[in-house]
């Protein structure tokens, strides 16, 4: 395989850190092999201010994951946080919860950890540092069936809740170009993010302008036509077959036919875009590096830029219990009033 350079933004903290989620796979703290004594993440009083790369919310529970195996829990809308007991110090890049008790997190060293008590305690269910491929995303359709995916096309599936995992080739049915066949790559792009629409369609945002869709719960995948050659880091399904797709250099696209065609939207920024969410009133918020927040009040037809003064990189945005926001990123976790979306620069 030909070595492919990572985008410049990934070399540095969320320009080091956020996209240490795509930093070279060797980054990640060494750990004893499964079955030996495990290195647990250290409890730190300032852990809520450390680099956090992903977060999830279900019911009254919020969970954020990040560097050094830190997993933070909040049950008061992000007002206060505590650490879970986690058997790894590897960087954790993604988290998913089936309900308020059962969840999984993934990261570097091909680590997968699982909790059955709402994040208080975690167990190691997969660890393969020799793979040198970090996981970047995890998702489950129910308490038993799910998948974890990441760098260089790394894709594992489980049908027993994570007790065992089997490898899946997402690009097995693809026809490679002559260049891809010559250099031995094509289906092994970094798989960065998974999102699910209300109709059950799954979308994977990936490296090098690659976008996949599954119409059968992840059993099979098709490659969608791409509007851009740069990497995508997230998508946000809207109503029906509408979906937003975003990534490097502020590139933002909308499709109203489940990804078969795309229209470029003006984001007003060249910052890397990382995540998206919808508030209860339908407002759409997309986060990014350099304190970027994009806001749409017309269903994702257009966006206003709301740059944050501190310019700290954002990895994820959650909706707080009072309608405000919980921002997650290189600063850790911050709870903010919804008013921060009310003033900014219109592209």
C-alpha positions in Angstrom: 0.0 0.0 0.0 1.1 3.5 -0.8 1.3 5.7 2.3 -1.2 8.5 2.2 -0.5 11.8 3.9 -3.0 13.0 6.5 -4.5 16.5 5.9 -2.4 19.3 7.5 -5.2 20.1 9.9 -4.8 16.7 11.5 -1.2 17.2 12.4 -1.9 19.7 15.0 -4.4 19.8 19.1 -7.9 19.8 17.4 -5.6 20.9 14.9 -3.4 18.7 17.6 -6.1 16.8 19.0 -9.4 16.6 17.4 -7.8 15.1 14.8 -5.5 13.0 16.7 -8.5 10.9 16.0 -6.8 10.7 12.7 -3.3 11.1 13.9 -1.0 8.3 13.0 -2.4 5.1 14.6 0.6 4.7 16.8 -0.5 7.6 18.9 -2.2 6.1 21.9 -0.9 5.1 25.3 0.6 1.6 25.5 -1.4 -0.9 27.4 -0.9 -4.4 28.6 -2.3 -7.2 26.4 -5.8 -8.4 27.0 -5.8 -10.9 29.8 -2.9 -9.2 31.6 -3.2 -6.5 34.2 -4.9 -3.5 32.6 -3.8 0.1 32.7 -6.8 2.0 33.9 -7.4 5.6 32.9 -6.1 7.8 35.7 -8.7 9.9 37.7 -7.9 13.5 37.2 -9.7 16.4 38.9 -9.4 18.5 35.7 -10.4 15.7 33.3 -13.4 17.7 32.2 -11.0 20.2 30.7 -8.9 17.7 28.8 -9.3 17.0 25.0 -12.6 15.3 24.3 -13.3 13.9 20.8 -16.9 12.6 20.9 -20.0 12.6 23.1 -23.4 11.0 23.2 -26.7 11.7 25.0 -29.5 9.4 25.9 -32.3 10.2 28.4 -30.7 12.1 31.3 -27.2 10.7 30.6 -24.4 12.5 28.7 -21.1 10.8 28.1 -17.9 12.3 26.6 -14.7 10.5 25.6 -11.2 11.6 24.8 -7.5 11.5 25.5 -5.8 9.1 28.0 -8.9 6.9 28.1 -11.0 9.6 29.9 -14.7 9.0 29.9 -16.9 11.7 31.5 -20.5 11.3 32.7 -23.2 13.9 33.4 -26.7 13.3 34.6 -27.6 17.0 35.2 -27.6 18.3 31.7 -23.8 18.9 31.5 -23.6 21.1 34.7 -21.2 18.7 36.4 -19.1 15.7 35.3 -17.5 12.7 36.8 -15.1 10.1 35.5 -15.9 6.5 34.8 -13.6 3.6 35.6 -12.0 2.7 32.2 -9.5 -0.1 31.6 -7.4 1.7 29.0 -5.3 4.8 28.6 -5.6 4.8 24.8 -7.2 7.8 23.2 -10.9 7.3 22.8 -12.5 8.7 19.7 -16.2 7.7 19.6 -19.0 6.6 21.9 -22.5 5.2 21.4 -25.2 4.3 23.9 -28.1 1.9 23.3 -29.9 3.1 26.4 -29.0 4.8 29.7 -27.1 1.7 30.9 -25.6 -0.1 27.9 -22.9 1.7 25.8 -19.6 1.2 23.9 -16.6 3.4 23.2 -13.7 2.9 20.8 -10.3 4.4 20.0 -6.6 3.9 19.4 -4.9 0.5 19.7 -8.2 -0.9 18.2 -9.7 -0.6 21.7 -13.4 -1.3 22.3 -14.8 -0.9 25.8 -18.3 -1.6 27.0 -20.4 -0.5 30.0 -23.6 -2.0 31.4 -24.1 0.5 34.2 -24.4 3.8 32.5 -20.7 4.5 32.2 -19.7 4.1 35.8 -17.6 1.0 34.9 -16.2 -0.2 31.6 -14.8 -3.6 30.4 -12.3 -4.2 27.6 -13.9 -6.3 24.8 -11.4 -5.7 22.0 -7.7 -4.7 21.9 -5.4 -5.1 19.0 -2.5 -2.6 19.0 -0.6 -4.6 16.4 -3.3 -3.6 13.9 -2.0 -0.1 14.0 -5.5 1.1 12.9 -7.5 3.2 15.4 -11.2 3.0 15.5 -13.0 6.3 14.8 -16.7 5.4 15.1 -19.0 2.9 16.7 -22.7 2.2 16.3 -25.3 -0.4 17.3 -28.7 -1.2 16.0 -29.8 -3.0 19.1 -28.2 -4.4 22.2 -26.5 -7.2 20.2 -25.8 -6.1 16.7 -23.3 -3.3 15.9 -20.1 -2.3 14.2 -16.9 -0.4 14.8 -14.9 1.3 12.0 -11.9 3.4 11.5 -8.6 4.0 9.7 -7.6 2.2 6.5 -11.1 0.7 6.0 -11.0 -1.1 9.4 -14.5 -2.4 9.9 -15.5 -5.0 12.6 -19.0 -6.3 13.3 -20.5 -8.1 16.3 -23.8 -10.0 16.8 -23.3 -10.7 20.5 -23.1 -7.2 22.0 -19.3 -7.0 21.6 -18.2 -10.3 23.1 -16.7 -11.3 19.7 -16.0 -9.4 16.5 -15.5 -10.3 12.8 -13.9 -8.2 10.1 -16.0 -6.9 7.2 -14.8 -5.5 3.9 -16.9 -2.5 3.1 -15.4 -2.2 -0.4 -15.5 -5.9 -1.4 -17.9 -5.3 -4.3 -16.3 -2.1 -5.6 -14.5 -1.8 -8.9 -11.2 0.0 -8.4 -9.7 2.4 -10.8 -6.4 1.5 -12.5 -4.5 3.7 -10.1 -6.1 2.1 -7.1 -5.4 -1.4 -8.3 -1.8 -0.4 -9.1 -1.1 1.0 -5.6 -3.3 -1.4 -3.7 -5.8 1.0 -2.1 -9.2 2.3 -2.7 -11.6 0.5 -0.4 -9.3 1.2 2.6 -10.0 4.9 3.2 -10.4 6.1 6.7 -14.0 5.7 7.8 -14.7 8.7 9.9 -18.3 9.0 10.9 -21.7 7.1 10.8 -25.1 8.7 10.9 -28.6 7.2 10.6 -31.7 8.7 9.1 -35.2 8.5 10.4 -35.9 5.9 7.6 -33.0 3.7 8.8 -30.5 4.6 6.0 -27.0 4.7 7.3 -24.3 7.0 5.9 -20.5 6.8 6.3 -18.5 10.0 5.8 -15.0 8.9 4.8 -11.6 10.0 3.5 -10.8 11.3 0.0 -14.4 12.4 -0.8 -15.8 8.9 -0.2 -19.4 8.5 1.0 -21.2 5.2 1.7 -24.8 4.4 2.2 -26.5 1.3 3.6 -30.3 0.6 3.1 -30.3 -2.6 5.1 -28.9 -1.8 8.5 -25.2 -2.1 7.5 -25.3 -5.5 5.9 -24.3 -4.0 2.6 -23.0 -0.6 1.4 -23.0 1.3 -1.8 -20.6 4.1 -2.7 -22.4 7.4 -3.4 -21.3 9.9 -6.0 -19.1 12.4 -4.3 -19.2 16.2 -4.7 -15.6 16.7 -3.4 -12.2 15.0 -3.4 -11.3 16.1 0.1 -12.2 14.1 3.3 -15.6 14.2 5.0 -15.8 14.0 8.7 -19.6 14.0 9.4 -23.1 13.9 8.0 -26.5 14.9 9.5 -29.6 13.2 8.1 -32.6 15.6 8.0 -36.2 14.8 7.1 -37.0 12.2 4.5 -34.1 11.6 2.2 -32.4 14.9 2.9 -28.9 14.8 4.4 -26.0 17.3 5.0 -22.4 16.2 4.4 -19.4 18.2 5.6 -15.6 18.0 6.2 -12.3 19.7 5.2 -11.9 23.4 4.5 -15.5 24.2 5.4 -17.0 22.2 2.6 -20.7 21.7 3.2 -23.2 19.9 0.9 -26.9 19.0 0.9 -28.7 16.1 -0.8 -32.4 15.6 -1.0 -32.2 12.2 -2.7 -30.3 10.2 -0.2 -26.9 11.1 -1.5 -27.5 10.5 -5.2 -26.8 14.1 -6.0 -25.4 17.1 -4.0 -25.7 20.8 -3.8 -22.9 22.9 -2.3 -23.8 25.3 0.5 -21.9 28.4 1.5 -20.5 27.7 5.0 -18.7 31.1 5.3 -15.6 29.4 6.7 -12.6 27.3 5.7 -12.4 25.6 9.1 -12.7 21.8 9.2 -16.3 20.9 10.1 -16.8 18.1 12.6 -20.3 17.4 13.8 -24.0 18.4 13.5 -27.2 18.3 15.5 -30.7 19.6 15.6 -32.4 21.5 18.4 -35.9 20.9 19.5 -37.2 23.9 17.5 -35.6 22.6 14.3 -32.5 24.8 14.4 -29.5 23.0 12.9 -26.0 23.5 14.4 -22.8 22.3 12.8 -19.5 22.5 14.7 -15.9 22.8 13.6 -12.3 23.8 14.4 -11.3 27.4 15.3 -14.5 27.8 17.4 -16.8 27.4 14.3 -20.5 27.1 14.8 -22.8 27.2 11.7 -26.5 27.8 12.4 -29.5 27.2 10.1 -33.1 28.2 10.9 -34.5 27.2 7.5 -34.1 23.4 7.6 -30.5 23.3 6.3 -31.1 25.3 3.2 -28.6 28.0 4.3 -26.3 28.7 7.2 -25.0 31.6 9.3 -21.5 31.6 10.8 -21.4 32.1 14.6 -17.7 32.1 15.4 -16.8 31.7 19.0 -14.4 34.3 20.4 -12.0 31.8 22.1 -11.5 30.0 18.7 -11.1 26.6 20.4 -11.8 23.6 18.3 -15.2 21.9 18.6 -15.6 18.2 18.1 -19.2 17.6 19.1 -22.3 19.6 20.1 -25.0 18.2 22.3 -28.4 19.7 23.2 -28.7 20.5 26.9 -31.9 19.9 29.0 -32.8 23.6 29.0 -32.4 23.9 25.2 -28.9 25.2 25.4 -25.8 23.5 24.2 -23.0 21.4 25.6 -19.9 22.0 23.6 -17.2 19.3 23.4 -13.7 19.8 22.1 -10.1 20.7 22.9 -11.2 22.5 26.1 -13.1 19.5 27.4 -16.8 20.1 28.0 -18.6 23.5 28.3 -22.2 24.2 28.9 -23.4 27.2 27.0 -26.8 29.1 26.7 -28.6 28.9 23.4 -28.0 32.7 23.0 -24.5 32.0 21.7 -26.3 31.1 18.4 -28.0 34.4 18.1 -25.2 36.7 17.0 -22.6 36.2 14.3 -21.7 36.8 10.7 -24.0 35.9 7.9 -22.1 34.3 5.0 
